[in-house]
Amino acid sequence: MKKLYILLLAVCLPAVAVAQKINHDFNQVSLSDALRYIIIHQRQYNISFIYNELEDFRVTTSVRNQNVPEAINQLIGFYPVSAKVKRNVIDEEGNRMPDEIYVECVQKERRKVIGKVVDTDGQPMGFVNVSLLNVDDSTFVNGGVSTEAGDFVIPCAEQDLLIKLSYVGYKTVIRRIAGFHVGTITMRPNAYNIKGVTVRGHHKTDYVDHSTYTFSAEQIRNARQSQELIATLPGLRVDPMTNKIATFSDKPLKILINGVEATDNDLKSIEPDKIKNVEYYTVPPARYTDVGTLINIHTRRLDNGYAVGFDTGQAINRGFNNTNMYAKYTKGKSQFSFDYTLNYRNAANCKEENTYRMTEDTKTATYTYYGDYHFGYANQNFNLKYLYSINDSIAFQARFTPNIFTWFWRDRFDIKAMGNDLWRNGHSLQDRTIRSFGPSLDLYFSHKLKNGQLLVADVVGTYFHNKQGNDNHQFDENNAELLNDNMRQRNNKYSVIGEVVYTKDWGKRQFSAGYKATLAKSDFEISNVLSAYSSYSYHATNDNHYTYAQLGGGLGKLSYRLSLGATYIHTSNDDTRYNKLYFTPQLLLSYPVKSGQFTLRFASEAVLPGISQLSNNSTIEIPGLHRRGNPMLRSGNDKTIQLSYSLNNPYIYLWTTLGYNHISDPINQYFQWENVNGQRIIVRSPLNGDYQTTVGGNCQIRIKPFKSDLLAIEAQGGFWKQTEKNAYMGKHHHNYTPFYIYMTSRWKDFGANLYWRRASMSLNGSYLQSDENSCDAKFFYQHKQLRLSVVCVFPFTTPTYKTQTLDNNILSYLHVNKIPSQRSMITLGVSYNLFSGKQKNIRKQIDNYDGDKGTF
């Protein structure tokens, strides 16, 4: 029998030049025995520890290709144990000794509360918060976090205690304990949230309206920061063109950290092992009606520390750069954070060809202009935030976010024309610019009340100052001027978004209710062809009020989420006023089956015009064709019914859906003949059609043949029949067949991924528009917090964008745009993170911002 407090000291041969690597599966062994294994299988370090002090800490983990300090830290996990490395050890005679590692429990209590946490299927639950409380007043005594195997060991001298276990989506467990070995504790899911299926070993649980993911030790170990970790979820990736997380489906994506909208820089400032779990909504809650995919990241309890980092990617011999910098500092109840993002593009010698064919009566005219153009932009985003929080009960956050955006376009096109007296062969010169400055201030407050109640409020004020110019000159072959359009617009836009939300949890049900008001006003100074290029003022407001109530619960195995909402819309400008009330109900039903579930969804949503679409501004595209806004736009109504099935196991993730969508009064670009300044011309503007429908299905599959990140293959394809009817172009049908494939591989410190999407044409108003023929390949090497990468975008292909009109008797238009400078473009990237301590992230429940600048 081993004596108490025996000191084990392994004296090994002098350290070798190359660090030894540890590869071993530890399964329910004591930390002491795991350290003994490492001592036997390496010769670089002297490892010292007290056997009995660490014997109660059980470890289950797979160590792969780790050096000795990394392997020991992985074994320790979240236990209150430290490992200190002492290098360059010299003995009394001046001889170099092996480096030393001292492992010890940092909480010197002789007794420990030991137990295990499992779910209702008997599966271990990792990362559960475990708190020990005083029996008399429930004050905090000590706490910890369960391991991936569900084990927890918390040093504590007191014997009569309350133990509290909490985990997102599960009912909190509080019980009185009188001994130190509490045995196995079972946590039961919240009936509203769960009603799904847990895939054993796959770290995924399906719920009525979302899936919850946790991550394996391998995924956490491979990721340097949380953005890389989140990008491993199905349907997500880091887009090398923007260096931001994007969806494969191009649906609008919103990312939250503990309920607050987050930037990609916010994700990068969080260490991967601080992520408790991720809620992945393909059907977001009622208050996120404008979001296609919602990701809500829950972090563990966090405290003092800092995080700093940067990443940059620069193309070789190209005007392409993405740069991010971020810093976060927490002290006590306060936190300060700052981040900056730059997206810079400067592309010359781009190719464009536009062909117009106008038909009136029996007369047909064609107009083609083609040639080179040069465009570029710089988008700079800043975020400066201050947070004050008292535990998790009260939180206040102020965020100041200025945005600076500049954009330009210059071209010289040759013109070939026939059949119209206004047109001549010749050339055109265009020069277009946009400059925008948009600061905003966001004030947030939340307060947890008794009995599972929560009240939150958020107010965002935004100001945009925009300058926009469009110079379009056309000349005949003798350099005689045929067209001189100089549109100028200055506008100041002001908006206030206010929202208040109340939630209440009780029993098997959850209730929430909220109100959100968006008040926007824009003051324009415009000069264009309609005003004979004299300056005039124009004013527009676009307000909407949204209120809802949502109830979720379960009836046996069937889960439901029902929300009733209403949106009141008020638009007003110098030309007209418009008011309308829309009811926006939603119903979601979910039924679990073996390794998957069926989901039925019905939703009705309002389609709102942007304030720029309501402008009466106008520009001349070519002689006889004007583009302008439309103050008379009405809001539309979008109704969807969808049946989905998901299948999950450690090797395969499968998601299939059949759906039908109907939009009444859709807002799209259409053409019509008009008389402007005594001249009969064609006007292209946003107009309300009769209806737009989409019916079909989609299938997404992800395969991990080795159940690890060594290789993952993901593909998605669909067939959708699109129909649109309007008074301007009649009724049209089109079949849309999108498809993409994405492969990733990770082996030790090296990784690679490949993405390819087929360019398919989809119906959009009067047009058929192609998807981007996206393709990119990425290779990287990672050493601890440093990552070096090489990315090739559009390998062996030129990014091409195509638009063509549907058949009609007004105008046919074909547009082809190519950017040869991005063909096989190579970018070199470097990224580095530095963390100290832990980061505190506010559990903010609502977040808003205004992204509609109001530019034309």
C-alpha positions, 0 to 999 in steps of 0.5 A, a space after each residue: 500500500 502506498 504511503 501518504 505523501 510519497 514524493 515521486 521524482 523521476 530522474 531521466 537522462 539529459 534532455 534531448 535536442 528534439 522534444 519527445 511526443 506523447 501519444 496515449 489513450 487514458 481511460 478512467 485512470 488517476 492523474 497520478 498514474 497518468 503522470 507515472 506513464 509519462 515519466 516512463 515514456 519520456 526522458 526530457 523532464 524530471 516530473 515531481 508530484 505528491 502521489 496521494 494529492 493527485 490520486 482522486 483526480 480521474 482522467 479520460 482523454 486521448 493525447 495525440 502528438 503532444 510534447 510533455 508540458 502540453 500532454 500534462 496540461 491536457 490531462 489536468 483540464 479544468 481540475 484545480 491543479 497546476 503544472 510549473 515548468 523550470 528550464 535550464 536547471 544547473 546542479 551544484 557542480 555546474 552541470 546541465 540537468 533535465 528540465 523540471 515539471 512540478 505538478 500540484 493541487 492548488 487547493 490544499 484541502 485534505 478532503 475532496 467532493 468527488 462525483 460524476 455527472 450523466 444525462 438521462 441516457 447514462 452518457 457522461 456530461 462534460 463541462 457542467 458547472 458544479 458549485 458547493 454552497 453553504 447550507 445556511 445561506 447558500 453562499 459559495 464555498 468552492 466550485 469546478 467543472 466536470 471533465 469530458 468523462 463527466 467526473 468532478 473533484 472539488 477540494 473542500 474541508 466542509 462536509 455538510 453542503 449543498 451541491 449545485 449543478 447547472 448546464 445550458 438546456 438542462 434543469 439545474 440540480 440542487 441537493 444536500 450532501 453529507 459526505 465527500 463521495 456523492 456518486 453519480 448525479 443525473 441531469 434531466 433536460 429542460 422539456 422545452 429545449 430538448 425533446 430531441 436526440 443525443 448522438 453518442 460520441 458526436 457532441 450534438 443534441 437536437 432540440 425543437 428549434 435548434 441543435 446544441 454542439 459541444 466539441 471534442 478534445 481534438 477539436 479544442 486542441 487544434 483550434 487556436 481561438 473560437 472562430 476556428 472552432 465554430 467554423 468546424 460546425 456543419 454548413 459553416 466555414 471561414 471565407 478566405 475572401 473576407 476572413 469571416 465565418 459564412 454559411 454555404 447557403 449564403 443565408 444571413 448569419 448572426 453570431 451571438 456570444 452569450 446572447 450578444 451579437 459578436 464580430 469575428 474579432 470577438 470570437 478570436 479573443 476567446 480561447 477554445 476551451 472557454 466555449 461551453 456549447 453552441 446553439 445552432 438555429 436554422 429556425 431562429 426565435 421570433 425576435 430574429 425574424 431577419 436572420 437566416 442562421 443564428 449561432 449562439 455561443 455559451 461560454 463558461 464562467 469567466 474572470 480576469 485576464 486579457 486577450 490580444 491578437 492579430 491576423 492579416 492576409 495579403 495577396 501577392 502582387 494584388 490589391 487585396 488585404 484583410 487585417 484584424 486587430 483585437 484586444 480585451 482586458 478584464 479587471 474586477 467587474 469591468 471589461 474594456 475591449 477594442 477591435 479593428 477590421 480592414 477589408 481592402 480591395 484594388 482591382 484593375 483591368 477587370 472586364 465587363 460586357 453589357 448588351 441591351 436590346 430595346 423593343 417598341 412596336 416593331 422597332 428593335 435597337 441594340 446597344 453594347 458597351 464593353 471594355 476594362 474597368 478599375 474598382 476598389 474599396 476600403 471598409 474599416 470597422 471599429 468597436 470600442 466596448 465597456 462592460 460592467 457586470 455584477 455576477 450574472 444578475 445585472 449587466 450594463 454595456 456601452 458600445 461605440 462603433 464608427 464605420 468608415 467606407 470608401 468605394 470607387 469605380 472607373 471605366 472606359 468602355 467602347 460602344 457599338 450601337 444600332 437602331 436608335 437615333 439617340 445612340 452612336 458608336 463611340 466610347 464611355 467614361 464613368 467615374 463613381 464614388 461613395 464615401 460614408 461615415 457611420 458612428 453608432 452608440 449601443 446601450 444595453 441593460 439586463 436584470 435577472 429577476 426571481 423565479 426564472 424571470 429576465 428583463 432586458 432592454 437595448 437602445 441603439 442610435 446610428 448616424 450615417 453621413 454619405 456622399 455619392 457621385 456618379 459621372 457618366 459621359 458618352 462620346 461618339 467616334 468624333 468625340 462629340 458628347 452624347 451623354 453627360 449625367 452627373 448625379 450627386 447625392 448627399 444624405 444624413 440618415 438618423 435611426 433609433 432602434 429600441 427593444 425590450 424583452 421579457 422571458 419566464 421559465 416555468 416547468 416544461 414551458 418557456 414564455 417570452 414577449 417583446 417589442 421592437 421599434 425601428 425609427 429611421 429618417 434620411 435627409 437628402 440633397 440631390 441633383 440629377 437628370 430629373 432636376 436638370 442637375 439643380 440641387 433639391 432637398 428630399 426627406 424620407 422616413 421608414 418606421 416599423 413596430 414589431 411586437 410578439 409573444 412566444 410559447 414553447 413546450 412539449 406534449 409527450 415526445 412532440 415539441 412545439 414553439 408557437 409565436 404570434 407577432 404583428 408588424 406595423 409599418 409606416 413610410 413617409 416621404 415628400 411624395 407619399 405616405 404608406 401604413 400597413 399592419 402585418 400579422 406574423 405567426 410562426 409554428 414549429 413542431 418537432 418529433 424525435 426518431 432514432 438518431 434524428 428528428 422530423 421538423 415541421 415549420 410554418 412562418 409568415 414574415 413582412 418584407 420591408 423596403 430599405 430607405 434607399 429604395 424609397 428614394 426618388 433619386 435617378 441616374 442614366 445608365 445609357 441613353 433611353 434607360 434610367 435607374 431610379 428609386 420608388 417612393 411608392 413601394 409597398 411592403 410584401 408578405 412572405 409565407 413559408 411551410 417546410 418539412 425537414 428530416 435530420 440524421 446524426 451519427 458519429 460518421 454522418 450528418 444528414 439534413 434534408 428538407 422539402 419546402 414551399 414559399 410564397 411572397 405577395 407583393 415582392 420587391 424586385 427590379 423591373 422595367 417599364 416605359 415612361 415619359 420623362 422630361 418629354 422623352 419616352 424612355 425605359 425606367 428600371 426601378 424597384 417595383 412590387 410584383 404580383 407574387 413569387 413562389 419557390 417549391 422544391 427540396 435540398 439535401 446536405 450531408 457531411 461525412 467523417 470517415 475516421 470520426 475525427 478531423 483527419 478528413 471531413 467531406 461536406 456537400 449540399 445540393 438542391 432543386 427549386 422551381 421558381 415562379 414569378 408573376 408581375 404586370 411588367 413582364 408577365 409570368 415566368 418559371 425557372 429551375 434553380 439547382 445550387 451545389 457545393 462541396 467542401 473538404 477539410 483535413 487536419 493532421 498534427 500541425 498541418 491542415 488544408 481545405 478545399 471549397 467549390 461551388 457551381 455557378 447556377 442561375 436563380 430568378 430575381 425579379 426581371 433577371 436571372 443571376 448567377 451564383 459566384 463560381 467560388 473556389 478556394 484552396 487553403 493550406 496552413 501550418 500551426 505552432 501553438 498560437 501562431 498560424 501561417 497560411 497560403 490561400 489560393 482563391 479561384 484556382 485556374 478559373 476567373 471569377 465571373 458574374 452573369 446577369 440576364 433578363 427574362 423574356 419580355 417585350 420591353 428590354 433584354 439585357 445581358 451582363 457579363 463581368 470578370 475579374 482576371 486579377 483574382 484568377 489563381 490569386 495567392 494570399 499569404 497569411 499570418 495570425 497570432 493570439 496571446 491570452 492571459 487568464 480568462 475573458 468575461 463575456 456579457 450574457 446579453 440577450 438582445 442586440 440591434 444595429 442599423 446596416 442600411 446606410 441609405 446610399 443610392 
